[in-house]
Every structure is written in structure tokens, then in C-alpha cells.
Amino acid sequence: MIHIDHIHKKFGTHTVLNDISIKIEEGQIFGLLGQNGAGKTTLMKIMLGLLKADQGDVRILGESVRFGNTPTNQHVGYLPDVPSFYPYMTAYEYLLFCGEVTGLDKKVRVERAKRYLALVGLPFNRKRIGGFSRGMKQRLGIAQALIHQPKVLICDEPTSALDPVGRREMIEILQKIKHETTVIFSTHILSDAEKICDCVAFLHNGTFQLSGKVSDILKQHQKPILRVVVQQMADAEKLKPLLTNATQSGTTFTIPSTNLLATQQQIFEQCIQQQIAIQSIEIEQSTLEDVFLEVIQS
Ligand SMILES: Nc1ncnc2c1ncn2[C@@H]1O[C@H](COP(=O)(O)OP(=O)(O)OP(=O)(O)O)[C@@H](O)[C@H]1O
């Protein structure tokens, strides 16, 4: 469906993408993962012909993406990270308008506007977009991106700005539309990706550090871990130098271990000696987020 082939992109002297290559198969939900500033939006904009790569090629359904007005966009729907709308329109009016811009017949755009409103769970009423919540706008953005029934849907951080309810709704919508279109979405929320992605790629330091099927990545990298949460950042600062094989996120430490009992004992002893207040300690299996943290902190 999509071939990303040796893409390079610099802004000034800052290399953002350094020889990026990947193939994305049809019918997948593909997660483009990376921290803030990793280059996810840059890569998506290159795929949409909105930014020019310094080197390399992106092909969508065999056709190269051209910078500017690329014909490949007839196959692509796009939801930007912060979608903007005409606030005085209703959702239905806006979808009819998008259908018209896309060149759909009146009968078809009426039918599709109603269908996609229902699919994203927005009511067919007179409420204006200006009064919509962030989550409702994001859902309308998906409906807008689907109106021309694209083969590929590209969503930039569709869940990041939403509350837990909005995130769950968005994830359910992406799962539903997987049967109609290949979905590529970027996120730094790894638990969202783990829930719905078939394949993922971790973008870090300009390259894909790890990519493949989520099930294969977890099979290869998943291991028993101890998750230790200390009470305060001051505790975390004291514990950090004592746990050389741990990854840290705020006051949470994730420690891989082949001997959980011995590791627990060692941590308790160290915490008592150093007067570090433990909030919780749990035994778990590592998640996609743990794998990611291990990759970027190694
Ligand atoms: N037009 C630009 N000019 C200069 N630097 C840019 C430009 N666009 C992006 N960058 C830089 O490129 C890097 C990657 O940005 P990008 O927006 O692609 O990251 P991202 O992974 O999408 O992050 P986020 O999740 O924060 O949106 C950042 O350091 C950013 O400051």
C-alpha cells in the first residue's frame, strides 16, 4: 500500500529523518510512535506532499508522492493534529461542504455525510461546530477525512489531546474503520498503540529503532518486570543511581528481572538504607511502552 523509501529530511542543520524506509501493508492499523519532536508529523507531511523530502521517495499504491499538489492524495484522508473547521456550520453542513469540494454528487454526499456522522457517533442536529468539545471536533475530523472514502487514512496524534473517554471513543472509531481503509496514526501514547495497532515503528534519533507486528515485538522483548513507584521526585533521584538496569519515567522505575524475589529484596534493602519512600511495587509483564523506553534509554 505505502512504500517509504530512504527518506532524509533536515531543517537547517537539524537532521529529523535520517534514511527512513518502511512498507505499510493494506488493511492494517499502523502506529508511528515517537516522543514529541521525533519527526512523526514531518514524515506524515512528506507522505501527503505537504513537505519536500531532501532525498528518498514515498509511493502510495505504486505512485510516487509529488511535493505540492500530489495526485496520490485522492487515495488519502488526513486528520491533522489540530483540525480546524468553520465554527458557524453544523457537522452535517460541514461534511456536505467537504463532499462538494471533493467533487461528490449531491445524492452521494448526503448519503455519506449521514453515514459518517453516524459512524463517528455525532448527532444529526442543528448544533454548531463552534460549540463542540475537543473530542467531538476530532471525531468530525475523522468523518471529514473519510468522506471521499480514501484507501489510506493518516491521523496525526488523534488521541493525544483527549480525555480518557474521548481517547477510548477515538480508538473505537479507528478500530471500526480499519475494515474500510488502512489507518496510519502517530502517537506518543504507547498504550493506545498497543490496544489497536497491528504494526508499529518507533521513530527515535531520526531512524526507526524498531518496527514490526506488535505481537512479534512483544513476543521478542516482553519479560517479567518489577514496577516500582516512589513517593516523590526526591526519592526517585536517590533511587536512580542504585538501579542501573532500570528505565525511569517520573517517579516510576521499571526493572527487568529474571529473579523477581531477589530483585525485590535488593530494592527493599536499598530503599530502607537510603530512606526512600516506596509508594507501590508490582510484578508485571513489560508493555510496548516499556520496550520503547528501553530502546530510547539504552
Ligand atoms: N518547519 C520547520 N522548521 C524547522 N524545524 C522544524 C519544522 N518543522 C518541524 N521542525 C522540527 O523538526 C522536529 C520534528 O518535528 P515534528 O513536528 O515532525 O515532530 P513530532 O514527532 O510530530 O512531534 P510532536 O508529537 O511534538 O508533534 C522538531 O525538532 C521540530 O522542531
The ligand as an ORCA input file, in Angstrom:
! r2SCAN-3c Opt
* xyz 0 1
  N       9.208     23.886      9.500
  C      10.133     23.582     10.391
  N      11.249     24.308     10.519
  C      12.221     23.986     11.416
  N      12.145     22.934     12.242
  C      11.040     22.167     12.174
  C       9.973     22.451     11.243
  N       9.024     21.509     11.393
  C       9.452     20.686     12.367
  N      10.661     21.077     12.832
  C      11.455     20.411     13.864
  O      11.579     19.056     13.491
  C      11.494     18.189     14.622
  C      10.411     17.175     14.395
  O       9.143     17.831     14.441
  P       7.774     17.043     14.223
  O       6.671     18.031     14.374
  O       7.849     16.258     12.961
  O       7.808     16.033     15.463
  P       6.651     15.115     16.039
  O       7.235     13.768     16.256
  O       5.437     15.207     15.189
  O       6.407     15.794     17.451
  P       5.048     16.239     18.173
  O       4.499     14.988     18.761
  O       5.549     17.201     19.198
  O       4.166     16.871     17.146
  C      11.267     19.116     15.807
  O      12.519     19.337     16.428
  C      10.735     20.384     15.199
  O      11.083     21.492     15.976
*
